[in-house]
Amino acid sequence: MKVKGILIIFIFAFCGNSSSILAQSSVIGAVSATVVQPIAITKNVDMNFGNAAVSASTGGSLILTPSGTRTTGGAGVTLPATAGTIAAAGFTVSGAPGYTYAITLPASTVINGPGSASMSVSSFTSAPSATGTLGSGGTQSIAVGATLYIAAAQAPGNYTNATALPVTVNYN
């Protein structure tokens, strides 16, 4: 009986102190977000290829680098001694310091001159190229060049298009 009594006490103690098994568990986590300064771009300088001369029988191209230097392509285009105003396009990107961003340039555009005359501009390049990084002050400069295609006997005059160079920047 003594063993039986001890066994009964042990069973009651074990059953009375048992814990239930849970089928689920949960935890509380936090939610947060950081809103960064919006990216923006402003124009500082318009692109200008300067003066160029073209042959009556042969066209060519005028290449303007982002650093503002010019070279010709094709036998029909020459650079006169009076260069005119030469400038790569210039922009300032601003936003969150240290962030990287993608630069999107147009594929091509047309600039219009006297009467119905026009010229094609394409092969846009930038410095930095494709991706930039905002400095500790949250800004970076972008310079943009391109290639101007001049037809043989292109009509002389000033060619322009105020909306010819859309540059887009987006955070990576």
C-alpha positions, 0 to 999 in steps of 0.5 A, spaced: 500 500 500 505 504 501 508 503 494 501 504 491 500 511 495 506 514 493 504 512 486 497 515 486 501 522 489 506 522 484 500 521 478 496 527 481 502 531 482 504 530 475 497 531 472 496 537 476 502 541 474 502 539 467 503 544 461 499 545 455 502 544 448 501 550 444 499 549 437 501 556 435 506 562 437 507 569 436 511 575 437 511 582 436 515 586 431 516 593 429 514 597 422 519 603 420 520 607 414 525 612 411 523 617 406 529 620 403 529 627 399 526 626 392 531 626 387 531 633 382 535 635 376 536 642 374 539 645 367 545 649 368 547 650 360 544 648 354 548 644 349 551 648 343 555 645 337 558 652 335 559 653 328 560 648 323 561 648 315 559 643 310 560 641 303 555 642 298 556 635 296 558 631 302 555 631 309 558 629 315 557 629 323 560 634 329 561 630 335 561 634 342 563 630 348 561 631 355 567 635 356 566 640 351 571 638 345 569 637 338 571 633 332 568 632 326 566 625 322 566 625 315 569 629 309 564 634 308 564 637 315 569 642 317 570 647 323 571 654 322 576 658 325 571 662 328 568 657 333 562 660 336 559 658 342 561 651 344 558 647 350 556 641 352 549 641 356 550 641 364 545 639 369 545 639 377 542 633 380 540 633 387 537 628 392 539 624 398 547 624 400 551 618 398 545 615 393 546 612 386 542 614 381 541 612 373 541 617 368 537 616 362 538 620 355 534 621 349 535 616 343 535 622 338 532 628 337 531 633 331 533 641 331 530 646 326 533 651 322 531 656 317 524 654 313 523 647 313 531 645 314 532 640 320 538 636 323 538 630 327 542 629 334 543 622 337 548 618 340 548 622 347 553 621 352 554 623 359 559 624 364 558 620 369 555 615 364 549 611 366 550 612 373 551 617 378 553 618 385 550 624 389 556 627 394 556 628 401 552 635 400 547 631 396 549 634 389 552 632 383 554 635 376 552 631 369 555 634 362 552 631 356 554 631 349 552 628 342 553 627 335 550 632 330 549 630 323 549 635 318 547 633 310 551 636 304 548 643 302 545 644 309 541 650 309 546 656 313 542 658 319 541 657 327 538 651 329 535 650 335 529 646 339 528 648 346 525 641 348 530 637 344 534 634 350 530 631 356 535 628 361 531 623 366 534 621 373 532 616 378 534 613 384 537 606 384 
